[in-house]
Amino acid sequence: MRNLIILLLGSVLMLSSCLDPIEIDDTLQSRLIYYNNLLETDKVVWTTDEEESIAAQAYGVPAEDLLEVEGYSQMVRFDASTLEGEIFLGGFDYSVDPFSFYMISVLGTEQEPFLVYDTIDTSFPTIGMVKMRFLQASEAIGDVDIYVGGELPEHLKLQGVSYKQLSLYVEATQEAFWNAVIITPAQVAPADSIILSYEVNNNFVPNRTYFGIINHTEADSESSFRMQVFNQPNF
């Protein structure tokens, strides 16, 4: 029995010595999610601390990048410009942390651009619920009210969301989101006027978070209104 134990231990030691050493990646990173809602222009270029982050982002198409950081509360410079015209659209300094997610969006036009940015809340919604926030990215629409689940007053979730505004997060059941997400002019009931109604609601899944952007179908202020919905990270 003793010989058997010694033999087994010897085999384990030989196997361990043959394995390659495990490399541990200790790089600290933040994740950046960009949204281009800029009208009447070409693609957008994003830089962080003067280093290219996104080379050519098309309208309405999100883009992601990883940013290496040295530690917590690191100040980073974000800048946006057009691709062909090389028109500077704006910039800002923001404190970022590793293992965190950030959203950055440009909206408006080349003549009047505006940047919206925030740290993404990656916490899960209440168990069984769906969580969502909105960005009103269309100047032509004006202030809006947002209903989830139907057209009755009790379905009103957000009031007076204005152009350039990033809303608070709201929660509702999957059934409510599947039933209806309705955008109306502020202080106008759905029975009197609906700007748009989101029609692919069965994509909503419980215990997940989503980001809705109210914008246009094309990079043209006269194109139709729409709401794009994107998944947000949860962990």
Secondary structure, DSSP 8 states (H G I E B T S, - for coil): -HHHHHHHHHHHHHHHHHS--------EEEEEEEEEEE-SS--EEEEETTEEEEEEE-TT--EEEEEEESSTTEEEEEEEEESSS--EEEEEEEEE-TT-EEEEEEEE-SSSEEEEEEE------STTEEEEEEEE--TTT-SEEEEESSSSGGGEEEEEE-TT-B---EEEEHHHHHH-EEEEETT--TTT--SEE---GGG--TT-EEEEEEEESSSSTTS-EEEEEEEE---
